[in-house]
Amino acid sequence: MKFNPLGQSGILVPEICLGTMTFGEQNNQVQAFEQLNYALDQGLYFWDTAEMYPVPPKPETQGATEQIIGNWIAQNGQRDKLFLASKIAGPQQGGSHIRDGQTKFIESEISSAIDGSLRRLQTDYIDLYQLHWPQRPTNFFGKLGYSNHEAQQNQEITPLEHTLEALSKEVEKGRIRHIGLSNETPWGTLKFLHLAEKLGLEKVVSVQNPYNLLNRSYEVGMAEIAHYEGVGLLAYSPLAFGYLTGKFRHGARPADARITLFSRFSRYSNPESEWAIEQYALLAEKHNLSLTQLALAYIQQQFFVTSTIIGATNLTQLKENIAAFDVTLSDEVLQGIEDIHRQQPNPAP
C-alpha cells in the first residue's frame, strides 16, 4: 500500500479508500463486516461514508451505512487505527427525510448532522468531514457546464464563510479533525481556500469528485488547484458504476448489479460512453490487462489524486480492485488512453 499526503494536514492516507455506500442496501452487515475486515488486513484503513447512505437514498435505510460501520467499531475496537470520512447532506439532493429537511450548511444544522453521524458511527470524532455537494445551484451530479439555468436560479444560499466558520468550530471542539469538499467546482474550492486564509479558519484538505476514464472533467481547473494549493482529489466512481469492469459490455446486465437493480444509475449508459468503454476494453485486452486494471491504474498514476475510493458488492470484486493498484501502465498504454479520450472526451460528466 502506498500513502499520499492529505492536503497540507501533515497526514498520510492510503492511496485506496474503501467506499461503503452499498452497506445497508446491496450488502447486509455480515457482508459489510467481511469487506471491512479484508480491507483493514490489506492496510486499507481509510473508509468513506455519509449520513445519506446507503444509495439509492430512501427514508427506511438512511443512516444504515454509518450504523453498520459503527457496529463494526463497537465489536472490534481499533478506532485509533482507522481514518473515517463522512459527509453532511445538503438541500436539493438529499430528500426531506434527512433531519426532517433541515439540511442547510448553517451552524445549527451542521452540528445536528455531526451529532447523528457520531451516534451512528459509535465514535466521538470523525477524521474527515465533507460537504456532500454544494448548497448553491451549480454543475455537479452529471452536469458538465455552468449554464443559464444555474446562473438564473434565485435561491437562498448560506454564505460560504458561515459554513466554514461552523466547520472550524467543530474542529476546535474535536468532533471533526479535518474538512473537505465533495462534488465541488474550481470556483467553490478556491473560495473556501481564500476564506480560510482571509479569516484564519480551517483549510479544506481534499475534494471528493467523480473521476474515471469516462469523466475526466476534474482535469479542467481542479487539477491545477490541486497542484498549486495542495488540495488533492478523492476520486469516486473510478469504475463508473461498474461499466469500466466490462461486465455490462454488449448489453449484459448481471442480475445483482447496481444498474440492473436501480434504474436511477444511468449516468454511464449513453451511446458515447458505450463506444468509449468498448475502445478502452479493446486497449486493455491488447496489453493483457483487464479493463478494471486499466481504469484503476490510470487514476492511480495521476499526480493530483490523493486516494481512489473503491466500492464493491462482494469480496471477490474488492480483492480484484485492490490488486489492480499493483499495475503500472506503460507509456504506450497511456498514449492509447489519450487517443481514445481525444475522440470522445468526458462522455459521462
ZIZINOR-V580983 format. One record per residue. N is the residue number from 0. SS is DSSP state (H for helix, E for strand, C for the rest). OMEGA is omega in whole degrees, 0 to 359 (999 if undefined). Layout:
BEGIN
{{N	SS	OMEGA} {N	SS	OMEGA}}
END
This chain:
BEGIN
{{0	C	175} {1	C	183} {2	E	182} {3	E	178} {4	E	174} {5	C	184} {6	C	178} {7	C	183} {8	C	185} {9	C	182} {10	C	172} {11	E	177} {12	E	178} {13	E	179} {14	C	177} {15	E	176} {16	E	180} {17	E	174} {18	E	190} {19	C	190} {20	C	175} {21	C	183} {22	E	181} {23	C	177} {24	C	178} {25	C	178} {26	E	174} {27	C	185} {28	H	180} {29	H	179} {30	H	179} {31	H	178} {32	H	178} {33	H	178} {34	H	181} {35	H	179} {36	H	181} {37	H	180} {38	H	182} {39	H	177} {40	H	180} {41	C	181} {42	C	182} {43	C	185} {44	C	178} {45	E	184} {46	E	182} {47	E	178} {48	C	180} {49	C	179} {50	C	181} {51	C	188} {52	C	9} {53	C	178} {54	C	4} {55	C	184} {56	C	175} {57	C	187} {58	C	187} {59	C	180} {60	C	185} {61	C	180} {62	C	185} {63	H	181} {64	H	177} {65	H	179} {66	H	179} {67	H	178} {68	H	177} {69	H	177} {70	H	177} {71	H	180} {72	H	180} {73	H	183} {74	H	188} {75	H	185} {76	C	175} {77	C	180} {78	H	182} {79	H	179} {80	H	185} {81	C	169} {82	E	186} {83	E	175} {84	E	173} {85	E	185} {86	E	174} {87	E	177} {88	C	178} {89	C	177} {90	C	178} {91	C	188} {92	C	191} {93	C	183} {94	C	185} {95	C	181} {96	C	179} {97	H	181} {98	H	179} {99	H	178} {100	H	179} {101	C	191} {102	C	174} {103	C	180} {104	C	176} {105	C	189} {106	H	184} {107	H	183} {108	H	173} {109	H	178} {110	H	179} {111	H	180} {112	H	179} {113	H	175} {114	H	183} {115	H	180} {116	H	179} {117	H	180} {118	H	181} {119	H	181} {120	H	179} {121	C	178} {122	C	179} {123	C	175} {124	C	176} {125	E	185} {126	E	180} {127	E	182} {128	E	190} {129	E	170} {130	E	190} {131	C	175} {132	C	179} {133	C	175} {134	C	183} {135	C	174} {136	C	177} {137	C	186} {138	C	173} {139	C	183} {140	C	173} {141	C	178} {142	C	183} {143	C	185} {144	C	174} {145	C	192} {146	C	175} {147	H	183} {148	H	179} {149	H	184} {150	H	185} {151	H	179} {152	C	182} {153	C	182} {154	C	176} {155	C	184} {156	C	176} {157	C	178} {158	C	183} {159	H	179} {160	H	177} {161	H	178} {162	H	181} {163	H	177} {164	H	180} {165	H	179} {166	H	180} {167	H	176} {168	H	179} {169	H	174} {170	H	179} {171	H	179} {172	H	181} {173	C	181} {174	C	170} {175	E	184} {176	E	182} {177	E	180} {178	E	180} {179	E	179} {180	E	177} {181	E	183} {182	C	185} {183	C	183} {184	C	176} {185	H	180} {186	H	182} {187	H	180} {188	H	180} {189	H	179} {190	H	177} {191	H	179} {192	H	179} {193	H	181} {194	H	178} {195	H	180} {196	H	183} {197	H	187} {198	H	180} {199	C	183} {200	C	181} {201	C	178} {202	C	177} {203	C	184} {204	C	183} {205	E	173} {206	E	179} {207	E	182} {208	E	175} {209	E	175} {210	C	178} {211	E	183} {212	C	179} {213	C	181} {214	E	179} {215	C	182} {216	H	178} {217	H	183} {218	H	182} {219	C	179} {220	C	186} {221	H	181} {222	H	179} {223	H	176} {224	H	179} {225	H	182} {226	H	187} {227	H	185} {228	H	177} {229	C	179} {230	C	188} {231	E	183} {232	E	163} {233	E	190} {234	E	176} {235	E	186} {236	C	182} {237	C	178} {238	C	172} {239	H	180} {240	H	180} {241	H	179} {242	H	182} {243	H	166} {244	H	182} {245	C	186} {246	C	178} {247	C	181} {248	H	176} {249	H	174} {250	H	180} {251	C	179} {252	C	178} {253	C	189} {254	C	185} {255	C	182} {256	C	184} {257	H	184} {258	H	174} {259	H	183} {260	H	188} {261	C	185} {262	C	182} {263	C	182} {264	C	184} {265	C	187} {266	C	187} {267	C	187} {268	C	180} {269	C	182} {270	H	180} {271	H	178} {272	H	181} {273	H	177} {274	H	182} {275	H	179} {276	H	181} {277	H	179} {278	H	178} {279	H	178} {280	H	179} {281	H	177} {282	H	179} {283	H	180} {284	H	180} {285	H	184} {286	C	176} {287	C	176} {288	C	168} {289	C	177} {290	H	177} {291	H	179} {292	H	180} {293	H	185} {294	H	184} {295	H	179} {296	H	178} {297	H	181} {298	H	182} {299	H	186} {300	C	179} {301	C	187} {302	C	187} {303	C	182} {304	E	175} {305	E	180} {306	E	178} {307	E	183} {308	E	180} {309	E	175} {310	C	181} {311	C	176} {312	C	173} {313	C	186} {314	H	178} {315	H	178} {316	H	182} {317	H	179} {318	H	180} {319	H	181} {320	H	180} {321	H	181} {322	H	181} {323	H	181} {324	H	174} {325	H	183} {326	C	172} {327	C	183} {328	C	179} {329	C	177} {330	H	180} {331	H	179} {332	H	180} {333	H	177} {334	H	177} {335	H	176} {336	H	180} {337	H	179} {338	H	178} {339	H	182} {340	H	180} {341	H	180} {342	H	182} {343	C	182} {344	C	172} {345	C	180} {346	C	183} {347	C	182} {348	C	999}}
END
